Amino acid sequence: MKNKLSDLNNALFQQLENIQNPEEGTDVAMEIEKAKAITGISTNIINIHKLAYQAAKESGREEDFLETQFTNTPKSIDR
């Protein structure tokens, strides 16, 4: 797993897919427990990113923050 919000989003949807369409032999109860754990961790990650975004916004670095979260290369590296 990478460390961008888009990667988190992909992981959440993959886990949802695992629950909705389990492969044969999959322990669905275990997948649901994993999903609960992932949800808890994801909530913490999102809250941390909200705080970081707010700090970036207040310091005038909102654009740089968004680029590092949703693109492969931040603009500041390209410059």
MARDRENLUM-52490 format. One record per atom (N, C-alpha, C): residue number from 1; residue in one letter; atom name; x negated, y, z negated. Coordinates in nm, 4 decimals. Layout:
N
 seq type atom        x        y        z
 NUM    a   CA        X        Y        Z
...
This chain:
79
 seq type atom        x        y        z
   1    m    N  -0.0834  -0.1172   0.0000
   1    m   CA   0.0000   0.0000   0.0000
   1    m    C  -0.0883   0.1240   0.0000
   2    k    N  -0.0463   0.2233   0.0728
   2    k   CA  -0.1186   0.3497   0.0761
   2    k    C  -0.0574   0.4425  -0.0277
   3    n    N  -0.0965   0.5671  -0.0259
   3    n   CA  -0.0536   0.6575  -0.1320
   3    n    C   0.0280   0.7762  -0.0843
   4    k    N   0.1001   0.7618   0.0211
   4    k   CA   0.1854   0.8692   0.0709
   4    k    C   0.3305   0.8369   0.0382
   5    l    N   0.4118   0.9399   0.0296
   5    l   CA   0.5532   0.9171   0.0008
   5    l    C   0.6187   0.8341   0.1098
   6    s    N   0.5746   0.8482   0.2328
   6    s   CA   0.6311   0.7671   0.3406
   6    s    C   0.5987   0.6189   0.3199
   7    d    N   0.4829   0.5886   0.2627
   7    d   CA   0.4473   0.4498   0.2310
   7    d    C   0.5357   0.3956   0.1190
   8    l    N   0.5637   0.4797   0.0213
   8    l   CA   0.6542   0.4402  -0.0861
   8    l    C   0.7925   0.4109  -0.0298
   9    n    N   0.8381   0.4969   0.0571
   9    n   CA   0.9684   0.4792   0.1216
   9    n    C   0.9735   0.3453   0.1963
  10    n    N   0.8687   0.3148   0.2704
  10    n   CA   0.8630   0.1879   0.3438
  10    n    C   0.8663   0.0684   0.2491
  11    a    N   0.7939   0.0773   0.1378
  11    a   CA   0.7916  -0.0323   0.0411
  11    a    C   0.9294  -0.0536  -0.0212
  12    l    N   0.9987   0.0556  -0.0498
  12    l   CA   1.1329   0.0435  -0.1086
  12    l    C   1.2298  -0.0222  -0.0110
  13    f    N   1.2236   0.0185   0.1145
  13    f   CA   1.3121  -0.0424   0.2133
  13    f    C   1.2763  -0.1887   0.2391
  14    q    N   1.1485  -0.2229   0.2321
  14    q   CA   1.1072  -0.3630   0.2487
  14    q    C   1.1625  -0.4485   0.1353
  15    q    N   1.1561  -0.3964   0.0135
  15    q   CA   1.2093  -0.4721  -0.0999
  15    q    C   1.3601  -0.4881  -0.0868
  16    l    N   1.4293  -0.3859  -0.0408
  16    l   CA   1.5729  -0.3950  -0.0184
  16    l    C   1.6033  -0.5024   0.0854
  17    e    N   1.5238  -0.5065   0.1898
  17    e   CA   1.5396  -0.6087   0.2938
  17    e    C   1.5189  -0.7489   0.2349
  18    n    N   1.4199  -0.7626   0.1465
  18    n   CA   1.3928  -0.8923   0.0835
  18    n    C   1.5120  -0.9410   0.0010
  19    i    N   1.5836  -0.8481  -0.0574
  19    i   CA   1.7004  -0.8846  -0.1383
  19    i    C   1.8208  -0.9139  -0.0493
  20    q    N   1.8407  -0.8301   0.0517
  20    q   CA   1.9574  -0.8455   0.1389
  20    q    C   1.9473  -0.9671   0.2295
  21    n    N   1.8285  -0.9955   0.2793
  21    n   CA   1.8079  -1.1063   0.3727
  21    n    C   1.6903  -1.1919   0.3264
  22    p    N   1.7068  -1.2634   0.2176
  22    p   CA   1.5938  -1.3408   0.1651
  22    p    C   1.5562  -1.4560   0.2568
  23    e    N   1.4262  -1.4845   0.2616
  23    e   CA   1.3799  -1.6015   0.3352
  23    e    C   1.4214  -1.7256   0.2575
  24    e    N   1.4334  -1.8349   0.3291
  24    e   CA   1.4732  -1.9601   0.2647
  24    e    C   1.3753  -1.9946   0.1532
  25    g    N   1.4289  -2.0324   0.0395
  25    g   CA   1.3454  -2.0687  -0.0740
  25    g    C   1.3086  -1.9514  -0.1638
  26    t    N   1.3499  -1.8321  -0.1259
  26    t   CA   1.3185  -1.7142  -0.2051
  26    t    C   1.4045  -1.7119  -0.3311
  27    d    N   1.3440  -1.6817  -0.4423
  27    d   CA   1.4158  -1.6661  -0.5687
  27    d    C   1.4711  -1.5235  -0.5717
  28    v    N   1.5993  -1.5098  -0.5372
  28    v   CA   1.6611  -1.3776  -0.5267
  28    v    C   1.6615  -1.3064  -0.6620
  29    a    N   1.6824  -1.3803  -0.7689
  29    a   CA   1.6806  -1.3189  -0.9024
  29    a    C   1.5433  -1.2561  -0.9306
  30    m    N   1.4381  -1.3246  -0.8890
  30    m   CA   1.3026  -1.2707  -0.9063
  30    m    C   1.2822  -1.1465  -0.8202
  31    e    N   1.3345  -1.1493  -0.6979
  31    e   CA   1.3247  -1.0326  -0.6098
  31    e    C   1.3982  -0.9123  -0.6703
  32    i    N   1.5109  -0.9385  -0.7342
  32    i   CA   1.5857  -0.8297  -0.7986
  32    i    C   1.5060  -0.7738  -0.9161
  33    e    N   1.4416  -0.8596  -0.9924
  33    e   CA   1.3570  -0.8127  -1.1034
  33    e    C   1.2399  -0.7296  -1.0502
  34    k    N   1.1805  -0.7752  -0.9408
  34    k   CA   1.0719  -0.6978  -0.8783
  34    k    C   1.1230  -0.5620  -0.8337
  35    a    N   1.2432  -0.5609  -0.7750
  35    a   CA   1.3028  -0.4355  -0.7276
  35    a    C   1.3235  -0.3385  -0.8431
  36    k    N   1.3657  -0.3900  -0.9571
  36    k   CA   1.3843  -0.3045  -1.0753
  36    k    C   1.2509  -0.2439  -1.1187
  37    a    N   1.1465  -0.3240  -1.1187
  37    a   CA   1.0141  -0.2741  -1.1561
  37    a    C   0.9651  -0.1701  -1.0564
  38    i    N   0.9836  -0.1990  -0.9286
  38    i   CA   0.9424  -0.1052  -0.8237
  38    i    C   1.0185   0.0258  -0.8361
  39    t    N   1.1482   0.0173  -0.8681
  39    t   CA   1.2295   0.1376  -0.8844
  39    t    C   1.1765   0.2242  -0.9984
  40    g    N   1.1427   0.1621  -1.1096
  40    g   CA   1.0884   0.2375  -1.2232
  40    g    C   0.9586   0.3071  -1.1886
  41    i    N   0.8685   0.2352  -1.1253
  41    i   CA   0.7401   0.2933  -1.0849
  41    i    C   0.7623   0.4031  -0.9814
  42    s    N   0.8514   0.3788  -0.8871
  42    s   CA   0.8797   0.4767  -0.7820
  42    s    C   0.9344   0.6058  -0.8406
  43    t    N   1.0206   0.5932  -0.9405
  43    t   CA   1.0757   0.7121  -1.0054
  43    t    C   0.9641   0.7959  -1.0665
  44    n    N   0.8687   0.7308  -1.1303
  44    n   CA   0.7553   0.8040  -1.1877
  44    n    C   0.6717   0.8706  -1.0790
  45    i    N   0.6470   0.8011  -0.9709
  45    i   CA   0.5683   0.8575  -0.8607
  45    i    C   0.6396   0.9795  -0.8028
  46    i    N   0.7680   0.9678  -0.7824
  46    i   CA   0.8449   1.0790  -0.7267
  46    i    C   0.8422   1.1987  -0.8213
  47    n    N   0.8573   1.1747  -0.9494
  47    n   CA   0.8528   1.2849  -1.0457
  47    n    C   0.7171   1.3538  -1.0471
  48    i    N   0.6101   1.2767  -1.0364
  48    i   CA   0.4755   1.3345  -1.0299
  48    i    C   0.4614   1.4196  -0.9037
  49    h    N   0.5134   1.3689  -0.7905
  49    h   CA   0.5051   1.4450  -0.6662
  49    h    C   0.5899   1.5718  -0.6713
  50    k    N   0.7028   1.5652  -0.7377
  50    k   CA   0.7845   1.6862  -0.7547
  50    k    C   0.7058   1.7933  -0.8296
  51    l    N   0.6392   1.7526  -0.9363
  51    l   CA   0.5586   1.8450  -1.0144
  51    l    C   0.4427   1.9008  -0.9315
  52    a    N   0.3759   1.8139  -0.8575
  52    a   CA   0.2642   1.8579  -0.7731
  52    a    C   0.3131   1.9528  -0.6636
  53    y    N   0.4280   1.9237  -0.6061
  53    y   CA   0.4855   2.0102  -0.5034
  53    y    C   0.5182   2.1472  -0.5615
  54    q    N   0.5782   2.1485  -0.6793
  54    q   CA   0.6124   2.2750  -0.7428
  54    q    C   0.4871   2.3584  -0.7676
  55    a    N   0.3805   2.2940  -0.8141
  55    a   CA   0.2543   2.3641  -0.8380
  55    a    C   0.1956   2.4170  -0.7068
  56    a    N   0.2003   2.3351  -0.6030
  56    a   CA   0.1494   2.3783  -0.4724
  56    a    C   0.2311   2.4950  -0.4184
  57    k    N   0.3600   2.4883  -0.4344
  57    k   CA   0.4490   2.5945  -0.3867
  57    k    C   0.4200   2.7259  -0.4588
  58    e    N   0.4027   2.7188  -0.5904
  58    e   CA   0.3769   2.8398  -0.6683
  58    e    C   0.2386   2.8978  -0.6421
  59    s    N   0.1453   2.8152  -0.5975
  59    s   CA   0.0103   2.8645  -0.5684
  59    s    C  -0.0093   2.8972  -0.4206
  60    g    N   0.0989   2.8868  -0.3414
  60    g   CA   0.0889   2.9198  -0.1997
  60    g    C   0.0288   2.8104  -0.1136
  61    r    N   0.0201   2.6885  -0.1641
  61    r   CA  -0.0401   2.5779  -0.0887
  61    r    C   0.0625   2.4729  -0.0500
  62    e    N   0.1859   2.5145  -0.0387
  62    e   CA   0.2954   2.4233  -0.0069
  62    e    C   0.2715   2.3487   0.1243
  63    e    N   0.2270   2.4223   0.2261
  63    e   CA   0.2057   2.3596   0.3573
  63    e    C   0.0980   2.2515   0.3508
  64    d    N  -0.0115   2.2812   0.2819
  64    d   CA  -0.1188   2.1819   0.2685
  64    d    C  -0.0694   2.0570   0.1949
  65    f    N   0.0086   2.0775   0.0904
  65    f   CA   0.0619   1.9645   0.0142
  65    f    C   0.1491   1.8771   0.1033
  66    l    N   0.2399   1.9388   0.1764
  66    l   CA   0.3303   1.8623   0.2622
  66    l    C   0.2537   1.7855   0.3693
  67    e    N   0.1518   1.8485   0.4247
  67    e   CA   0.0729   1.7803   0.5280
  67    e    C  -0.0011   1.6598   0.4727
  68    t    N  -0.0524   1.6704   0.3522
  68    t   CA  -0.1259   1.5557   0.2962
  68    t    C  -0.0319   1.4420   0.2611
  69    q    N   0.0945   1.4708   0.2409
  69    q   CA   0.1898   1.3670   0.2044
  69    q    C   0.2568   1.3016   0.3247
  70    f    N   0.2641   1.3731   0.4359
  70    f   CA   0.3432   1.3218   0.5472
  70    f    C   0.2672   1.3102   0.6788
  71    t    N   0.1379   1.3357   0.6794
  71    t   CA   0.0576   1.3154   0.7998
  71    t    C  -0.0688   1.2387   0.7621
  72    n    N  -0.1406   1.1948   0.8622
  72    n   CA  -0.2624   1.1173   0.8351
  72    n    C  -0.3812   1.2045   0.7978
  73    t    N  -0.3889   1.3246   0.8524
  73    t   CA  -0.5027   1.4109   0.8276
  73    t    C  -0.4559   1.5494   0.7868
  74    p    N  -0.4952   1.5974   0.6701
  74    p   CA  -0.4553   1.7316   0.6303
  74    p    C  -0.5171   1.8367   0.7222
  75    k    N  -0.4462   1.9464   0.7430
  75    k   CA  -0.4957   2.0542   0.8282
  75    k    C  -0.6303   2.1059   0.7786
  76    s    N  -0.6455   2.1166   0.6487
  76    s   CA  -0.7686   2.1723   0.5935
  76    s    C  -0.8910   2.0917   0.6376
  77    i    N  -0.8759   1.9645   0.6673
  77    i   CA  -0.9878   1.8825   0.7147
  77    i    C  -1.0123   1.9098   0.8634
  78    d    N  -0.9061   1.9372   0.9388
  78    d   CA  -0.9204   1.9638   1.0806
  78    d    C  -0.9851   2.0988   1.1097
  79    r    N  -0.9763   2.1906   1.0189
  79    r   CA  -1.0243   2.3275   1.0437
  79    r    C  -1.1720   2.3382   1.0469
